[in-house]
Amino acid sequence: MESRVSHILGEIRRLEEELEEAIRTHEVEFLYRIDGTKVRFEKTVRKAHQQLKVGLFRWLRESRFRNVISAPFIYSLILPFLVLDLFISAYQAICFPLYRMPKVDRRKYIVVDRHKLSYLNVIEKLNCIYCGYANGLFAYAREIGARTEEYWCPVKHAGKILDPHRRYARFADFGDPEAYREQIAAARR
């Protein structure tokens, strides 16, 4: 069973590398390159993007009413998100060194860059900032939770779960006490 799981995990890693290569191909296709943390489009592409930008008033006029009235509810969540960010970051800063676990690099999860696309208007840019932050925050918190679970409770659930984190496949099977003890010992080394 373990060799099959290892094989599947290896295949997942290979597919992730293939996905990264496909993304790099898009850089060439859409005429941009990444310099450090900056995305640089060719001049002709930047000009074309500017021409495709939908003005703010036209965008508002063409927006669905239900989308406009839902915006305050969506944006009201920013305060709880900021509190989550503060607490999850403090938790990891305090507890992970105690557990001798590597910290999760927040910058790898919370990526806010789509607002720099010149074909977006100010509201679309704000939406992109918000979504990049919120979804990145959830991924960051999930990784912190996954590392914590791996340290304290590396046991699979009895039933199937919808979307397990990447570390879950290495957990001990439900009802296998020997594998559980081995997982706990490995996680704490």
Summary of the structure (lengths in Angstrom):
residues: 189
radius of gyration: 21.6
end to end distance: 23.6
largest distance: 64.3
contacts: 428
relative contact order: 0.08
helix: 69%
strand: 5%
